[in-house]
Amino acid sequence: MNWNKVHESDLKGALLVTRGAAFRDLGRLDEAEKCAVQAMECQPESHQPYTLMGAIYYDRCEYAKGDHWFDMAAERGANDTDDEIERIVRMTKDRDKRRDVAKYLL
């Protein structure tokens, strides 16, 4: 996609978040993070790129950093960060990783 052709910052930010989420689903976390950072540049007041970053850091088992991003998302109006964390735990296939995140959350 030619990102230079997308002039509306809200649309560009939403597309980048969606692309980043797809990369995250594929386990391509570095690419997902790049999309989230670009989306923040387009939409600094939107909670969605910050929520994506929180999920990326939880996937990396860097829970405190993930919490930081989720807090930033909440400051921007996200009211579903707990739901997102629950989804991360539920969708994690690695039993040890699921136990580690549950231990961290407790």
Gaussian input, Z-matrix of N, CA and C with variables (Angstrom, degrees):
# hf/3-21g

backbone

0 1
 N
 C     1     B1
 C     2     B2     1     A1
 N     3     B3     2     A2     1     D1
 C     4     B4     3     A3     2     D2
 C     5     B5     4     A4     3     D3
 N     6     B6     5     A5     4     D4
 C     7     B7     6     A6     5     D5
 C     8     B8     7     A7     6     D6
 N     9     B9     8     A8     7     D7
 C    10    B10     9     A9     8     D8
 C    11    B11    10    A10     9     D9
 N    12    B12    11    A11    10    D10
 C    13    B13    12    A12    11    D11
 C    14    B14    13    A13    12    D12
 N    15    B15    14    A14    13    D13
 C    16    B16    15    A15    14    D14
 C    17    B17    16    A16    15    D15
 N    18    B18    17    A17    16    D16
 C    19    B19    18    A18    17    D17
 C    20    B20    19    A19    18    D18
 N    21    B21    20    A20    19    D19
 C    22    B22    21    A21    20    D20
 C    23    B23    22    A22    21    D21
 N    24    B24    23    A23    22    D22
 C    25    B25    24    A24    23    D23
 C    26    B26    25    A25    24    D24
 N    27    B27    26    A26    25    D25
 C    28    B28    27    A27    26    D26
 C    29    B29    28    A28    27    D27
 N    30    B30    29    A29    28    D28
 C    31    B31    30    A30    29    D29
 C    32    B32    31    A31    30    D30
 N    33    B33    32    A32    31    D31
 C    34    B34    33    A33    32    D32
 C    35    B35    34    A34    33    D33
 N    36    B36    35    A35    34    D34
 C    37    B37    36    A36    35    D35
 C    38    B38    37    A37    36    D36
 N    39    B39    38    A38    37    D37
 C    40    B40    39    A39    38    D38
 C    41    B41    40    A40    39    D39
 N    42    B42    41    A41    40    D40
 C    43    B43    42    A42    41    D41
 C    44    B44    43    A43    42    D42
 N    45    B45    44    A44    43    D43
 C    46    B46    45    A45    44    D44
 C    47    B47    46    A46    45    D45
 N    48    B48    47    A47    46    D46
 C    49    B49    48    A48    47    D47
 C    50    B50    49    A49    48    D48
 N    51    B51    50    A50    49    D49
 C    52    B52    51    A51    50    D50
 C    53    B53    52    A52    51    D51
 N    54    B54    53    A53    52    D52
 C    55    B55    54    A54    53    D53
 C    56    B56    55    A55    54    D54
 N    57    B57    56    A56    55    D55
 C    58    B58    57    A57    56    D56
 C    59    B59    58    A58    57    D57
 N    60    B60    59    A59    58    D58
 C    61    B61    60    A60    59    D59
 C    62    B62    61    A61    60    D60
 N    63    B63    62    A62    61    D61
 C    64    B64    63    A63    62    D62
 C    65    B65    64    A64    63    D63
 N    66    B66    65    A65    64    D64
 C    67    B67    66    A66    65    D65
 C    68    B68    67    A67    66    D66
 N    69    B69    68    A68    67    D67
 C    70    B70    69    A69    68    D68
 C    71    B71    70    A70    69    D69
 N    72    B72    71    A71    70    D70
 C    73    B73    72    A72    71    D71
 C    74    B74    73    A73    72    D72
 N    75    B75    74    A74    73    D73
 C    76    B76    75    A75    74    D74
 C    77    B77    76    A76    75    D75
 N    78    B78    77    A77    76    D76
 C    79    B79    78    A78    77    D77
 C    80    B80    79    A79    78    D78
 N    81    B81    80    A80    79    D79
 C    82    B82    81    A81    80    D80
 C    83    B83    82    A82    81    D81
 N    84    B84    83    A83    82    D82
 C    85    B85    84    A84    83    D83
 C    86    B86    85    A85    84    D84
 N    87    B87    86    A86    85    D85
 C    88    B88    87    A87    86    D86
 C    89    B89    88    A88    87    D87
 N    90    B90    89    A89    88    D88
 C    91    B91    90    A90    89    D89
 C    92    B92    91    A91    90    D90
 N    93    B93    92    A92    91    D91
 C    94    B94    93    A93    92    D92
 C    95    B95    94    A94    93    D93
 N    96    B96    95    A95    94    D94
 C    97    B97    96    A96    95    D95
 C    98    B98    97    A97    96    D96
 N    99    B99    98    A98    97    D97
 C   100   B100    99    A99    98    D98
 C   101   B101   100   A100    99    D99
 N   102   B102   101   A101   100   D100
 C   103   B103   102   A102   101   D101
 C   104   B104   103   A103   102   D102
 N   105   B105   104   A104   103   D103
 C   106   B106   105   A105   104   D104
 C   107   B107   106   A106   105   D105
 N   108   B108   107   A107   106   D106
 C   109   B109   108   A108   107   D107
 C   110   B110   109   A109   108   D108
 N   111   B111   110   A110   109   D109
 C   112   B112   111   A111   110   D110
 C   113   B113   112   A112   111   D111
 N   114   B114   113   A113   112   D112
 C   115   B115   114   A114   113   D113
 C   116   B116   115   A115   114   D114
 N   117   B117   116   A116   115   D115
 C   118   B118   117   A117   116   D116
 C   119   B119   118   A118   117   D117
 N   120   B120   119   A119   118   D118
 C   121   B121   120   A120   119   D119
 C   122   B122   121   A121   120   D120
 N   123   B123   122   A122   121   D121
 C   124   B124   123   A123   122   D122
 C   125   B125   124   A124   123   D123
 N   126   B126   125   A125   124   D124
 C   127   B127   126   A126   125   D125
 C   128   B128   127   A127   126   D126
 N   129   B129   128   A128   127   D127
 C   130   B130   129   A129   128   D128
 C   131   B131   130   A130   129   D129
 N   132   B132   131   A131   130   D130
 C   133   B133   132   A132   131   D131
 C   134   B134   133   A133   132   D132
 N   135   B135   134   A134   133   D133
 C   136   B136   135   A135   134   D134
 C   137   B137   136   A136   135   D135
 N   138   B138   137   A137   136   D136
 C   139   B139   138   A138   137   D137
 C   140   B140   139   A139   138   D138
 N   141   B141   140   A140   139   D139
 C   142   B142   141   A141   140   D140
 C   143   B143   142   A142   141   D141
 N   144   B144   143   A143   142   D142
 C   145   B145   144   A144   143   D143
 C   146   B146   145   A145   144   D144
 N   147   B147   146   A146   145   D145
 C   148   B148   147   A147   146   D146
 C   149   B149   148   A148   147   D147
 N   150   B150   149   A149   148   D148
 C   151   B151   150   A150   149   D149
 C   152   B152   151   A151   150   D150
 N   153   B153   152   A152   151   D151
 C   154   B154   153   A153   152   D152
 C   155   B155   154   A154   153   D153
 N   156   B156   155   A155   154   D154
 C   157   B157   156   A156   155   D155
 C   158   B158   157   A157   156   D156
 N   159   B159   158   A158   157   D157
 C   160   B160   159   A159   158   D158
 C   161   B161   160   A160   159   D159
 N   162   B162   161   A161   160   D160
 C   163   B163   162   A162   161   D161
 C   164   B164   163   A163   162   D162
 N   165   B165   164   A164   163   D163
 C   166   B166   165   A165   164   D164
 C   167   B167   166   A166   165   D165
 N   168   B168   167   A167   166   D166
 C   169   B169   168   A168   167   D167
 C   170   B170   169   A169   168   D168
 N   171   B171   170   A170   169   D169
 C   172   B172   171   A171   170   D170
 C   173   B173   172   A172   171   D171
 N   174   B174   173   A173   172   D172
 C   175   B175   174   A174   173   D173
 C   176   B176   175   A175   174   D174
 N   177   B177   176   A176   175   D175
 C   178   B178   177   A177   176   D176
 C   179   B179   178   A178   177   D177
 N   180   B180   179   A179   178   D178
 C   181   B181   180   A180   179   D179
 C   182   B182   181   A181   180   D180
 N   183   B183   182   A182   181   D181
 C   184   B184   183   A183   182   D182
 C   185   B185   184   A184   183   D183
 N   186   B186   185   A185   184   D184
 C   187   B187   186   A186   185   D185
 C   188   B188   187   A187   186   D186
 N   189   B189   188   A188   187   D187
 C   190   B190   189   A189   188   D188
 C   191   B191   190   A190   189   D189
 N   192   B192   191   A191   190   D190
 C   193   B193   192   A192   191   D191
 C   194   B194   193   A193   192   D192
 N   195   B195   194   A194   193   D193
 C   196   B196   195   A195   194   D194
 C   197   B197   196   A196   195   D195
 N   198   B198   197   A197   196   D196
 C   199   B199   198   A198   197   D197
 C   200   B200   199   A199   198   D198
 N   201   B201   200   A200   199   D199
 C   202   B202   201   A201   200   D200
 C   203   B203   202   A202   201   D201
 N   204   B204   203   A203   202   D202
 C   205   B205   204   A204   203   D203
 C   206   B206   205   A205   204   D204
 N   207   B207   206   A206   205   D205
 C   208   B208   207   A207   206   D206
 C   209   B209   208   A208   207   D207
 N   210   B210   209   A209   208   D208
 C   211   B211   210   A210   209   D209
 C   212   B212   211   A211   210   D210
 N   213   B213   212   A212   211   D211
 C   214   B214   213   A213   212   D212
 C   215   B215   214   A214   213   D213
 N   216   B216   215   A215   214   D214
 C   217   B217   216   A216   215   D215
 C   218   B218   217   A217   216   D216
 N   219   B219   218   A218   217   D217
 C   220   B220   219   A219   218   D218
 C   221   B221   220   A220   219   D219
 N   222   B222   221   A221   220   D220
 C   223   B223   222   A222   221   D221
 C   224   B224   223   A223   222   D222
 N   225   B225   224   A224   223   D223
 C   226   B226   225   A225   224   D224
 C   227   B227   226   A226   225   D225
 N   228   B228   227   A227   226   D226
 C   229   B229   228   A228   227   D227
 C   230   B230   229   A229   228   D228
 N   231   B231   230   A230   229   D229
 C   232   B232   231   A231   230   D230
 C   233   B233   232   A232   231   D231
 N   234   B234   233   A233   232   D232
 C   235   B235   234   A234   233   D233
 C   236   B236   235   A235   234   D234
 N   237   B237   236   A236   235   D235
 C   238   B238   237   A237   236   D236
 C   239   B239   238   A238   237   D237
 N   240   B240   239   A239   238   D238
 C   241   B241   240   A240   239   D239
 C   242   B242   241   A241   240   D240
 N   243   B243   242   A242   241   D241
 C   244   B244   243   A243   242   D242
 C   245   B245   244   A244   243   D243
 N   246   B246   245   A245   244   D244
 C   247   B247   246   A246   245   D245
 C   248   B248   247   A247   246   D246
 N   249   B249   248   A248   247   D247
 C   250   B250   249   A249   248   D248
 C   251   B251   250   A250   249   D249
 N   252   B252   251   A251   250   D250
 C   253   B253   252   A252   251   D251
 C   254   B254   253   A253   252   D252
 N   255   B255   254   A254   253   D253
 C   256   B256   255   A255   254   D254
 C   257   B257   256   A256   255   D255
 N   258   B258   257   A257   256   D256
 C   259   B259   258   A258   257   D257
 C   260   B260   259   A259   258   D258
 N   261   B261   260   A260   259   D259
 C   262   B262   261   A261   260   D260
 C   263   B263   262   A262   261   D261
 N   264   B264   263   A263   262   D262
 C   265   B265   264   A264   263   D263
 C   266   B266   265   A265   264   D264
 N   267   B267   266   A266   265   D265
 C   268   B268   267   A267   266   D266
 C   269   B269   268   A268   267   D267
 N   270   B270   269   A269   268   D268
 C   271   B271   270   A270   269   D269
 C   272   B272   271   A271   270   D270
 N   273   B273   272   A272   271   D271
 C   274   B274   273   A273   272   D272
 C   275   B275   274   A274   273   D273
 N   276   B276   275   A275   274   D274
 C   277   B277   276   A276   275   D275
 C   278   B278   277   A277   276   D276
 N   279   B279   278   A278   277   D277
 C   280   B280   279   A279   278   D278
 C   281   B281   280   A280   279   D279
 N   282   B282   281   A281   280   D280
 C   283   B283   282   A282   281   D281
 C   284   B284   283   A283   282   D282
 N   285   B285   284   A284   283   D283
 C   286   B286   285   A285   284   D284
 C   287   B287   286   A286   285   D285
 N   288   B288   287   A287   286   D286
 C   289   B289   288   A288   287   D287
 C   290   B290   289   A289   288   D288
 N   291   B291   290   A290   289   D289
 C   292   B292   291   A291   290   D290
 C   293   B293   292   A292   291   D291
 N   294   B294   293   A293   292   D292
 C   295   B295   294   A294   293   D293
 C   296   B296   295   A295   294   D294
 N   297   B297   296   A296   295   D295
 C   298   B298   297   A297   296   D296
 C   299   B299   298   A298   297   D297
 N   300   B300   299   A299   298   D298
 C   301   B301   300   A300   299   D299
 C   302   B302   301   A301   300   D300
 N   303   B303   302   A302   301   D301
 C   304   B304   303   A303   302   D302
 C   305   B305   304   A304   303   D303
 N   306   B306   305   A305   304   D304
 C   307   B307   306   A306   305   D305
 C   308   B308   307   A307   306   D306
 N   309   B309   308   A308   307   D307
 C   310   B310   309   A309   308   D308
 C   311   B311   310   A310   309   D309
 N   312   B312   311   A311   310   D310
 C   313   B313   312   A312   311   D311
 C   314   B314   313   A313   312   D312
 N   315   B315   314   A314   313   D313
 C   316   B316   315   A315   314   D314
 C   317   B317   316   A316   315   D315

   B1=1.4594
   B2=1.5276
   B3=1.3004
   B4=1.4584
   B5=1.5321
   B6=1.3262
   B7=1.4678
   B8=1.5205
   B9=1.3340
   B10=1.4682
   B11=1.5214
   B12=1.3165
   B13=1.4614
   B14=1.5272
   B15=1.3186
   B16=1.4680
   B17=1.5177
   B18=1.3314
   B19=1.4649
   B20=1.5240
   B21=1.3147
   B22=1.4617
   B23=1.5253
   B24=1.3231
   B25=1.4639
   B26=1.5268
   B27=1.3542
   B28=1.4657
   B29=1.5234
   B30=1.3163
   B31=1.4611
   B32=1.5213
   B33=1.3150
   B34=1.4619
   B35=1.5297
   B36=1.3320
   B37=1.4574
   B38=1.5201
   B39=1.3246
   B40=1.4703
   B41=1.5254
   B42=1.3213
   B43=1.4690
   B44=1.5231
   B45=1.3220
   B46=1.4669
   B47=1.5279
   B48=1.3327
   B49=1.4702
   B50=1.5276
   B51=1.3096
   B52=1.4645
   B53=1.5208
   B54=1.3151
   B55=1.4701
   B56=1.5270
   B57=1.3192
   B58=1.4575
   B59=1.5194
   B60=1.3182
   B61=1.4688
   B62=1.5252
   B63=1.3234
   B64=1.4658
   B65=1.5336
   B66=1.3310
   B67=1.4670
   B68=1.5307
   B69=1.3166
   B70=1.4681
   B71=1.5192
   B72=1.3139
   B73=1.4618
   B74=1.5300
   B75=1.3288
   B76=1.4633
   B77=1.5288
   B78=1.3359
   B79=1.4623
   B80=1.5146
   B81=1.3129
   B82=1.4653
   B83=1.5336
   B84=1.3306
   B85=1.4611
   B86=1.5195
   B87=1.3242
   B88=1.4674
   B89=1.5289
   B90=1.3228
   B91=1.4655
   B92=1.5237
   B93=1.3204
   B94=1.4626
   B95=1.5301
   B96=1.3220
   B97=1.4620
   B98=1.5251
   B99=1.3156
   B100=1.4674
   B101=1.5232
   B102=1.3254
   B103=1.4697
   B104=1.5236
   B105=1.3235
   B106=1.4681
   B107=1.5284
   B108=1.3224
   B109=1.4677
   B110=1.5278
   B111=1.3203
   B112=1.4672
   B113=1.5276
   B114=1.3237
   B115=1.4641
   B116=1.5262
   B117=1.3272
   B118=1.4740
   B119=1.5182
   B120=1.3304
   B121=1.4627
   B122=1.5247
   B123=1.3288
   B124=1.4722
   B125=1.5195
   B126=1.3320
   B127=1.4604
   B128=1.5306
   B129=1.3175
   B130=1.4745
   B131=1.5278
   B132=1.3165
   B133=1.4640
   B134=1.5258
   B135=1.3194
   B136=1.4614
   B137=1.5255
   B138=1.3103
   B139=1.4620
   B140=1.5334
   B141=1.3090
   B142=1.4587
   B143=1.5339
   B144=1.3310
   B145=1.4696
   B146=1.5323
   B147=1.3212
   B148=1.4587
   B149=1.5299
   B150=1.3270
   B151=1.4626
   B152=1.5202
   B153=1.3279
   B154=1.4624
   B155=1.5198
   B156=1.3131
   B157=1.4731
   B158=1.5276
   B159=1.3163
   B160=1.4614
   B161=1.5202
   B162=1.3172
   B163=1.4601
   B164=1.5223
   B165=1.3183
   B166=1.4685
   B167=1.5235
   B168=1.3251
   B169=1.4692
   B170=1.5280
   B171=1.2971
   B172=1.4684
   B173=1.5267
   B174=1.3232
   B175=1.4642
   B176=1.5208
   B177=1.3135
   B178=1.4714
   B179=1.5270
   B180=1.3210
   B181=1.4698
   B182=1.5265
   B183=1.3133
   B184=1.4610
   B185=1.5332
   B186=1.3363
   B187=1.4601
   B188=1.5298
   B189=1.3162
   B190=1.4659
   B191=1.5295
   B192=1.3274
   B193=1.4652
   B194=1.5269
   B195=1.3352
   B196=1.4565
   B197=1.5165
   B198=1.3262
   B199=1.4657
   B200=1.5241
   B201=1.3351
   B202=1.4702
   B203=1.5305
   B204=1.3381
   B205=1.4604
   B206=1.5264
   B207=1.3255
   B208=1.4584
   B209=1.5376
   B210=1.3344
   B211=1.4712
   B212=1.5295
   B213=1.3290
   B214=1.4628
   B215=1.5324
   B216=1.3286
   B217=1.4664
   B218=1.5259
   B219=1.3351
   B220=1.4694
   B221=1.5278
   B222=1.3341
   B223=1.4656
   B224=1.5293
   B225=1.3252
   B226=1.4697
   B227=1.5277
   B228=1.3226
   B229=1.4527
   B230=1.5169
   B231=1.3240
   B232=1.4724
   B233=1.5235
   B234=1.2963
   B235=1.4625
   B236=1.5196
   B237=1.3342
   B238=1.4663
   B239=1.5269
   B240=1.3272
   B241=1.4638
   B242=1.5224
   B243=1.3263
   B244=1.4683
   B245=1.5218
   B246=1.3226
   B247=1.4697
   B248=1.5257
   B249=1.3231
   B250=1.4686
   B251=1.5299
   B252=1.3224
   B253=1.4583
   B254=1.5260
   B255=1.3353
   B256=1.4642
   B257=1.5322
   B258=1.3383
   B259=1.4747
   B260=1.5247
   B261=1.3209
   B262=1.4702
   B263=1.5140
   B264=1.3253
   B265=1.4662
   B266=1.5230
   B267=1.3144
   B268=1.4624
   B269=1.5284
   B270=1.3126
   B271=1.4645
   B272=1.5313
   B273=1.3207
   B274=1.4589
   B275=1.5241
   B276=1.3150
   B277=1.4641
   B278=1.5204
   B279=1.3170
   B280=1.4590
   B281=1.5297
   B282=1.3234
   B283=1.4706
   B284=1.5280
   B285=1.3280
   B286=1.4624
   B287=1.5269
   B288=1.3165
   B289=1.4643
   B290=1.5302
   B291=1.3278
   B292=1.4699
   B293=1.5270
   B294=1.3255
   B295=1.4627
   B296=1.5286
   B297=1.3528
   B298=1.4760
   B299=1.5241
   B300=1.3486
   B301=1.4493
   B302=1.5210
   B303=1.3201
   B304=1.4549
   B305=1.5239
   B306=1.3087
   B307=1.4632
   B308=1.5278
   B309=1.3265
   B310=1.4738
   B311=1.5379
   B312=1.3095
   B313=1.4588
   B314=1.5304
   B315=1.3319
   B316=1.4622
   B317=1.5167
   A1=108.45
   A2=115.09
   A3=120.49
   A4=108.16
   A5=115.63
   A6=121.06
   A7=111.79
   A8=117.50
   A9=120.36
   A10=112.06
   A11=117.42
   A12=120.69
   A13=112.63
   A14=117.37
   A15=121.37
   A16=107.19
   A17=116.17
   A18=120.65
   A19=113.34
   A20=117.78
   A21=120.86
   A22=108.50
   A23=116.51
   A24=119.96
   A25=112.53
   A26=117.39
   A27=119.05
   A28=111.29
   A29=116.53
   A30=120.75
   A31=110.71
   A32=116.48
   A33=120.73
   A34=110.49
   A35=117.05
   A36=121.04
   A37=112.10
   A38=116.31
   A39=120.43
   A40=110.84
   A41=116.91
   A42=120.43
   A43=111.38
   A44=116.32
   A45=119.98
   A46=111.56
   A47=117.43
   A48=120.56
   A49=109.77
   A50=116.17
   A51=120.35
   A52=110.73
   A53=116.26
   A54=120.33
   A55=110.45
   A56=116.09
   A57=120.36
   A58=112.29
   A59=116.77
   A60=120.64
   A61=110.47
   A62=116.87
   A63=120.11
   A64=110.36
   A65=116.81
   A66=119.98
   A67=110.41
   A68=116.45
   A69=120.33
   A70=110.68
   A71=117.03
   A72=120.96
   A73=111.39
   A74=116.32
   A75=121.42
   A76=112.32
   A77=116.92
   A78=120.84
   A79=113.20
   A80=117.25
   A81=122.31
   A82=108.08
   A83=114.14
   A84=120.82
   A85=113.54
   A86=118.38
   A87=119.57
   A88=110.62
   A89=116.34
   A90=120.00
   A91=111.06
   A92=116.40
   A93=120.74
   A94=110.15
   A95=116.08
   A96=120.07
   A97=111.13
   A98=117.25
   A99=120.16
   A100=110.99
   A101=115.97
   A102=119.80
   A103=110.89
   A104=117.03
   A105=120.75
   A106=110.64
   A107=117.01
   A108=121.09
   A109=110.13
   A110=116.72
   A111=119.86
   A112=110.99
   A113=116.89
   A114=120.51
   A115=110.55
   A116=117.34
   A117=120.57
   A118=110.89
   A119=116.51
   A120=120.02
   A121=110.63
   A122=116.19
   A123=120.80
   A124=112.44
   A125=116.04
   A126=122.04
   A127=110.33
   A128=117.66
   A129=119.00
   A130=114.45
   A131=117.85
   A132=120.40
   A133=113.29
   A134=117.64
   A135=121.18
   A136=109.38
   A137=116.59
   A138=120.19
   A139=112.45
   A140=118.15
   A141=120.72
   A142=114.88
   A143=120.15
   A144=117.31
   A145=112.68
   A146=116.62
   A147=120.52
   A148=110.58
   A149=115.78
   A150=119.84
   A151=110.35
   A152=116.32
   A153=120.67
   A154=110.81
   A155=117.35
   A156=120.41
   A157=110.65
   A158=117.36
   A159=120.10
   A160=110.85
   A161=116.55
   A162=120.92
   A163=111.40
   A164=116.99
   A165=120.99
   A166=109.97
   A167=116.51
   A168=119.09
   A169=112.06
   A170=118.12
   A171=119.54
   A172=109.72
   A173=117.19
   A174=120.06
   A175=111.42
   A176=116.48
   A177=121.59
   A178=112.12
   A179=117.09
   A180=123.64
   A181=111.92
   A182=116.66
   A183=122.44
   A184=106.75
   A185=113.63
   A186=120.99
   A187=113.52
   A188=118.41
   A189=120.31
   A190=110.55
   A191=116.71
   A192=119.95
   A193=110.02
   A194=115.89
   A195=119.53
   A196=111.17
   A197=116.74
   A198=120.79
   A199=111.13
   A200=116.06
   A201=120.62
   A202=110.12
   A203=116.63
   A204=120.47
   A205=110.91
   A206=117.48
   A207=119.95
   A208=110.91
   A209=116.90
   A210=120.16
   A211=110.49
   A212=116.21
   A213=119.86
   A214=110.52
   A215=116.77
   A216=120.51
   A217=110.20
   A218=116.32
   A219=120.72
   A220=110.83
   A221=117.00
   A222=120.78
   A223=111.28
   A224=115.84
   A225=120.97
   A226=112.32
   A227=116.30
   A228=119.73
   A229=116.64
   A230=118.84
   A231=119.91
   A232=108.77
   A233=115.72
   A234=119.13
   A235=111.37
   A236=115.81
   A237=119.91
   A238=113.03
   A239=118.14
   A240=119.31
   A241=111.47
   A242=117.67
   A243=119.41
   A244=110.66
   A245=116.10
   A246=120.07
   A247=110.99
   A248=115.94
   A249=120.20
   A250=110.39
   A251=117.61
   A252=121.00
   A253=109.97
   A254=116.92
   A255=120.26
   A256=110.94
   A257=116.71
   A258=120.76
   A259=111.22
   A260=116.13
   A261=120.44
   A262=109.94
   A263=116.18
   A264=120.66
   A265=110.21
   A266=116.08
   A267=120.81
   A268=112.44
   A269=117.46
   A270=121.31
   A271=113.07
   A272=117.45
   A273=120.66
   A274=109.51
   A275=115.54
   A276=120.59
   A277=112.42
   A278=116.44
   A279=121.85
   A280=109.24
   A281=115.43
   A282=120.96
   A283=112.69
   A284=117.12
   A285=120.19
   A286=111.34
   A287=115.61
   A288=120.03
   A289=110.32
   A290=116.83
   A291=120.60
   A292=110.40
   A293=116.60
   A294=120.66
   A295=110.18
   A296=116.61
   A297=120.45
   A298=111.97
   A299=117.04
   A300=118.99
   A301=110.61
   A302=118.30
   A303=120.47
   A304=110.43
   A305=116.74
   A306=121.13
   A307=110.44
   A308=116.24
   A309=120.72
   A310=110.21
   A311=116.49
   A312=119.97
   A313=112.38
   A314=115.89
   A315=118.80
   A316=110.58
   D1=138.59
   D2=176.52
   D3=-89.31
   D4=100.59
   D5=-175.92
   D6=-67.01
   D7=-21.87
   D8=179.45
   D9=-68.86
   D10=-19.28
   D11=179.22
   D12=-83.27
   D13=-12.27
   D14=178.13
   D15=-93.87
   D16=107.35
   D17=-173.76
   D18=-95.90
   D19=-24.41
   D20=-179.15
   D21=-79.60
   D22=118.84
   D23=-174.98
   D24=-64.41
   D25=-35.60
   D26=179.29
   D27=-65.26
   D28=-43.12
   D29=178.63
   D30=-65.62
   D31=-44.36
   D32=179.66
   D33=-61.71
   D34=-43.16
   D35=177.96
   D36=-61.65
   D37=-44.20
   D38=179.93
   D39=-64.24
   D40=-41.34
   D41=178.11
   D42=-64.46
   D43=-40.03
   D44=179.34
   D45=-66.53
   D46=-39.01
   D47=177.15
   D48=-63.45
   D49=-44.30
   D50=179.50
   D51=-62.78
   D52=-43.89
   D53=178.16
   D54=-63.58
   D55=-43.07
   D56=178.38
   D57=-61.62
   D58=-39.92
   D59=178.04
   D60=-64.53
   D61=-37.49
   D62=177.65
   D63=-65.53
   D64=-43.28
   D65=176.49
   D66=-61.05
   D67=-40.53
   D68=178.28
   D69=-61.68
   D70=-43.75
   D71=178.66
   D72=-60.64
   D73=-30.16
   D74=179.21
   D75=-86.04
   D76=-2.53
   D77=-179.41
   D78=80.44
   D79=13.24
   D80=179.90
   D81=-96.12
   D82=73.13
   D83=-168.87
   D84=-69.55
   D85=-33.66
   D86=178.50
   D87=-64.19
   D88=-41.80
   D89=178.31
   D90=-68.88
   D91=-36.43
   D92=176.90
   D93=-62.60
   D94=-42.02
   D95=179.81
   D96=-64.39
   D97=-41.32
   D98=178.12
   D99=-59.03
   D100=-42.35
   D101=178.14
   D102=-63.82
   D103=-42.44
   D104=-179.49
   D105=-62.50
   D106=-42.99
   D107=179.54
   D108=-63.15
   D109=-43.85
   D110=177.92
   D111=-63.79
   D112=-38.33
   D113=178.57
   D114=-65.08
   D115=-37.66
   D116=177.10
   D117=-62.22
   D118=-36.12
   D119=178.39
   D120=-66.38
   D121=-34.93
   D122=179.46
   D123=-78.31
   D124=-38.26
   D125=-174.48
   D126=-134.57
   D127=70.95
   D128=-175.86
   D129=-63.63
   D130=-20.58
   D131=-178.98
   D132=-97.42
   D133=-2.78
   D134=177.90
   D135=-82.47
   D136=140.08
   D137=-179.90
   D138=-79.16
   D139=-19.16
   D140=-171.29
   D141=-62.16
   D142=-45.52
   D143=178.84
   D144=-65.77
   D145=-30.35
   D146=179.59
   D147=-72.32
   D148=-37.40
   D149=174.89
   D150=-63.19
   D151=-42.03
   D152=176.95
   D153=-60.04
   D154=-43.64
   D155=179.04
   D156=-63.01
   D157=-40.28
   D158=177.46
   D159=-59.57
   D160=-44.60
   D161=179.51
   D162=-65.13
   D163=-38.91
   D164=178.48
   D165=-61.05
   D166=-45.03
   D167=-178.61
   D168=-70.88
   D169=-30.83
   D170=172.38
   D171=-66.04
   D172=-40.12
   D173=177.23
   D174=-62.34
   D175=-29.96
   D176=178.78
   D177=-85.28
   D178=1.51
   D179=-178.19
   D180=65.82
   D181=26.11
   D182=175.35
   D183=-106.86
   D184=73.57
   D185=-168.32
   D186=-66.08
   D187=-38.96
   D188=179.86
   D189=-64.19
   D190=-40.34
   D191=176.51
   D192=-66.38
   D193=-38.76
   D194=176.70
   D195=-61.22
   D196=-43.30
   D197=178.25
   D198=-60.49
   D199=-39.02
   D200=177.70
   D201=-58.27
   D202=-47.21
   D203=179.96
   D204=-66.58
   D205=-39.77
   D206=177.75
   D207=-64.13
   D208=-37.31
   D209=176.07
   D210=-62.75
   D211=-41.49
   D212=178.51
   D213=-64.67
   D214=-36.50
   D215=176.41
   D216=-64.14
   D217=-42.52
   D218=179.40
   D219=-63.04
   D220=-37.99
   D221=177.46
   D222=-61.75
   D223=-24.67
   D224=-178.92
   D225=-99.54
   D226=11.65
   D227=172.54
   D228=108.27
   D229=-1.85
   D230=178.23
   D231=-66.98
   D232=131.79
   D233=177.38
   D234=-120.40
   D235=13.67
   D236=-176.51
   D237=-124.11
   D238=23.16
   D239=-177.65
   D240=-65.47
   D241=-35.64
   D242=176.55
   D243=-64.13
   D244=-38.68
   D245=177.13
   D246=-63.77
   D247=-39.57
   D248=179.23
   D249=-64.65
   D250=-43.37
   D251=178.11
   D252=-63.08
   D253=-42.03
   D254=177.38
   D255=-59.92
   D256=-41.96
   D257=178.05
   D258=-62.40
   D259=-40.22
   D260=179.12
   D261=-60.56
   D262=-47.53
   D263=-179.77
   D264=-62.66
   D265=-45.89
   D266=-177.66
   D267=-65.09
   D268=-36.06
   D269=-175.11
   D270=-87.21
   D271=-9.91
   D272=-179.95
   D273=-70.20
   D274=120.91
   D275=-177.86
   D276=-83.62
   D277=-27.53
   D278=-179.30
   D279=-75.10
   D280=113.61
   D281=-175.83
   D282=-60.75
   D283=-41.08
   D284=179.53
   D285=-65.13
   D286=-41.38
   D287=178.81
   D288=-64.96
   D289=-40.78
   D290=178.22
   D291=-62.77
   D292=-40.77
   D293=178.49
   D294=-65.26
   D295=-41.54
   D296=-179.51
   D297=-62.56
   D298=-44.68
   D299=-179.98
   D300=-67.91
   D301=-37.68
   D302=177.70
   D303=-64.72
   D304=-40.50
   D305=177.31
   D306=-62.04
   D307=-42.89
   D308=178.51
   D309=-62.00
   D310=-44.12
   D311=-176.59
   D312=-68.26
   D313=-31.14
   D314=178.19
   D315=-76.01

